[in-house]
Every structure is written in structure tokens, then in C-alpha cells.
């Protein structure tokens, strides 16, 4: 997980302040929420609750009214503290904090009549930990639509930054086949594999990706939409796989978004350096001292009439023959060893 600056956290707070995030099974897994360590505290007592959703201004929690929580809240003038608990997947450490809230109301939840949904309003800005955890999810979700076609070229450097393992494969009709990643984005990937293009285009497939730190495995369903030939290797084909955007895992979106967000500032810095180095300096002309006469260029003596040039002068004024141009080296021919698939 990238470390966010206070400026980035403030930006998250302003952009996504009122957006509710529902804690589905996927969101609980991505955030690392420890559900059995979430409590509502009021008048010195603790009540277990289930977080239904949260924003940066409030939350909704599910509680059992059989525990006597409603009279306690009335006694505390509807004031309570909500305890969050998250587990960092990289370090394994837990992060816990309280957010001061005020109960603005409740509605029945389910048909039992014993469970209600409490509406909580935060009385102050929540801790930066909550803004960072939820902000990364919201930012990745927004950029997955705004920057869906922005490509990441797969190089040794990008593999290291993305923490991709070398065990990528494509599953076609239930059969896993080895492939090489060429680029990836929010919306799809380009791969190289063995096969015949006309038998693969328009077919559905599942891409299997493995990541480290923390270790995650994603199975993303998609469809081959186009193909390209691989020069010098007739047995290989380059294919573009378009993901089904409804099933792209949130964890994958966050990894792509973290990489793109980190690369963009570096690129801007490089562009500024290139622009400053490309600027030309204009020499400042020297001014003559007051009263000084301008320097005069020496004048050539006028040629004499009817004088033929001497043999030495004629040889000096003769044009020098141009040297023959050096032969350009031939462009390096692409070999067939650019790709090596052990299948």
C-alpha cells in the first residue's frame, strides 16, 4: 500500500465526503475490516454492531435492540462512539480508532423486529486512517471509468512496481494456457500466446493474475476482441482481452490505480526538466564605452583591372571536392528469439 500525503488525504475528503460505501463481502476483504471487533460505545457500555455503510460524514450500523441499547442512547442524549478495526494485509497489524457520532434516527431492519439500522452522523472529521482506507477504494472506482483505456506497458520495472508474479495464464474453455502479458489497463490486457487467431477472436476467456505484497490471485472474465500477428513467429498470436467490467475485482482496480497515480507525478517532473533544458539562452550584446569609436572591419584592396590570378591563387580559390558520404548501417533485423514460451 502506497503511503499517502496529508494533501492527498485532504483531497479524498473533499472529493468523496458524502459518498456512502456499502460494506459488501468484497469491500470487507479489500479494506481488511475486522467485523467482530466493531463496537458502538455509549455511557461506558459497548454493543457489538455490523457496519452497513460509511461515508466521511456518517455511517449506518445494524444493532440488536434486545440488548437495551436504545434506552442507553436516550440517556446519553443520542451521543455514541463508533469503533473501527482494520487489518493491514501487508504488515498484519490492526488499526483501531473511534469516531464520535450522534444518532439521528433508526429504521427497522429485516422482518424480525429485533434488529434496527441506526443512522449515525459524525460530529467531526473522521481520522485520516478511515479517509485513506475508504478514499483509495473510491478513487480507484472513479478512475476505472475515467482512465479505463490508459495502458501500462509491461516491463521489468512495471512488473516490480506492480508486484506481478511470472505465473500468468489464460483459461479458454476450461483449459489453462501459458501467456505473456504485454500491457494492461482497467478495461483489459494484451497478451501473447500460442494459437491461431481466427479460432480465438470473439471467444470468452478468464485471465489468471498473481500479485505479491500482499499475495492476491485474481480471475477476471473477458472476451478476445482483436488479434495481431507476431513478427517472425507464426505459431504465436497477440490478442486483446476486454474485461467484463461488472466482474473486475476491486483489488485489481486499486493496484492499477496506485501504479498510474504514482507514475503520473514522476512523468510530470520529467517533462518539466526536459522543458527547462530545451530553452535556449539569448546572448546579451556588449555595449561600447561612451566616446569610443566603433571598430572598423578591415577592407580588402580592390582588384586590379586586367590582372590574371597567379597559379597559387587559382589553386587556393578552387572548390574542395566533398568527401564521399559514409554508408549507413543496416537496421538490425528482428529475430525470432524475442519471445520464448515454454508450453
HELIX and SHEET records of a PDB file:
HELIX    1   1 UNK A    6  UNK A   15  1                                  10    
HELIX    2   2 UNK A   25  UNK A   31  1                                   7    
HELIX    3   3 UNK A   35  UNK A   37  5                                   3    
HELIX    4   4 UNK A   65  UNK A   67  5                                   3    
HELIX    5   5 UNK A   69  UNK A   75  1                                   7    
HELIX    6   6 UNK A  128  UNK A  146  1                                  19    
HELIX    7   7 UNK A  156  UNK A  162  1                                   7    
HELIX    8   8 UNK A  197  UNK A  199  5                                   3    
HELIX    9   9 UNK A  250  UNK A  278  1                                  29    
HELIX   10  10 UNK A  311  UNK A  317  1                                   7    
SHEET    1   A 8 UNK A  21  UNK A  22  0                                        
SHEET    2   A 8 UNK A  50  UNK A  54 -1                                        
SHEET    3   A 8 UNK A  58  UNK A  64 -1                                        
SHEET    4   A 8 UNK A 115  UNK A 122 -1                                        
SHEET    5   A 8 UNK A  94  UNK A 108 -1                                        
SHEET    6   A 8 UNK A  79  UNK A  87 -1                                        
SHEET    7   A 8 UNK A  39  UNK A  42 -1                                        
SHEET    8   A 8 UNK A  45  UNK A  48 -1                                        
SHEET    1   B 8 UNK A 152  UNK A 153  0                                        
SHEET    2   B 8 UNK A 180  UNK A 184 -1                                        
SHEET    3   B 8 UNK A 188  UNK A 194 -1                                        
SHEET    4   B 8 UNK A 236  UNK A 243 -1                                        
SHEET    5   B 8 UNK A 216  UNK A 229 -1                                        
SHEET    6   B 8 UNK A 204  UNK A 211 -1                                        
SHEET    7   B 8 UNK A 169  UNK A 172 -1                                        
SHEET    8   B 8 UNK A 175  UNK A 178 -1                                        
END                                                                             
